[in-house]
Amino acid sequence: MRILHIALITISILYSCKEQPSGDTNITQDTETTETSTAERITANYGIDNWSYISELNFTFNVSRGESGFSRSFKWNTKTDDVVFMNESDTIEYNRKMEMDSLQMNADMRFVNDSFWLLSPFKLVWDEGTTISEEEKVMAPISKEILNKLTIVYGVDGGYTPGDAYDFYFTDDYTIKEWAYRRGNSPRASTITSWDEMKEVGGMKFNTVHQDSLKSFKLFFSNISVK
């Protein structure tokens, strides 16, 4: 799968902007133990084992900010990488493996951003060229709950906006509750939102609502379906 990471794209586009239990720890001369990583446990909790059965993913990405907002929809053939982008004024079809014109590239930037919000738990193991670190029992920025934190930092090469970092705050059962986006791996977060209203579709779990601490910004998904 082609890497889909992007920053959470700013204003005009929003922001510019894989579980198996670990084996027995007693290793004998004839037995090896494979440790399951935290990233793999998170993706297992979100249903990554069912991804191989999905050939098409459809979703609508919505943003509400006060009285303003927008929506855009996607149909993605996960096997062929054909994408259909739809908003109020345009329908753009393209294949992510083929050369794109400027309109298709613009649509793809939105697809990458929007699908990252939806699929980021799985991208912890899908995406290459990343560095992952962890901290236990830290204070979450919005709720102030004591949660665990996993940070993924993207490499400086490739993608639309490389070098970005994402901090995932999750419970002991590997459910994500909040995250922070740090542009260019800056020490200061550019965006922090909650992870709410989990929905299961096709055996996979999706957090469909994200809000900032003031609830003045809401990003949410609708019309999620799979084939």
C-alpha positions, 0 to 999 in steps of 0.5 A: 500500500502506498503511504498515505500520510499527510499533515492535518491540512490548514483552513482551505483544506482543513489543516496543513494539516496490524493483535496477537498475544505475546508468547511465553516469556520463558524461552527454551533452546528450541522455542522463540518468543515474538513480542507483540508491539503496542502499535500492533495491539492498537491495530488489532483492537481496531480490527485490522485482521478484517482489512484484507476482506475489504475491497471498497471503502466509502466515507464522507468527511465533514467539518463544522466550525461554528456556523460554517462547514463543509463535506466531501465524499470518497469511494476508494477501491482498496485493491486497485487504488482507484478513487472517486472524490466528490464534493458539492461542485466536483466529481474527480476520478483517478488512480493513485498508482498513475500519473495525476493532473493538477485537479487529481493531485488536489483531490488526492491531497484531500483524500490523503488527509481525510483518510488519515483521520479515519484510518490512522490506527492502522497506519501505525503499522502500514506506513514505512519510514516512521519512528515510534516511541511510547510513554506510560501513564501521562496526562492527556491534554484535553481530558486530563486523564492518565493515559498511555501515549504512542508517538509516531514521527514520519521521515523527512522524505516522501509524502505531501508534508513529511516530518510530522508527528502524531501523539496518540493517547490510549487506554490500557485496552488500546482504545484511542481517546485523544491525539495531537498533531505536531507539524514538522515534529515541533514540540508544540501541538498544532491540533489536539482533538478527542476521539469519540463515537466509535462505530464498527463497520465490516469488522473494523472500528472507526472513531467517527467524531473528533472535537477540540477542547472548546468544542468549537471545531468538530470533524466527523465521518458519515456514510461509512460503508465497505464492500 
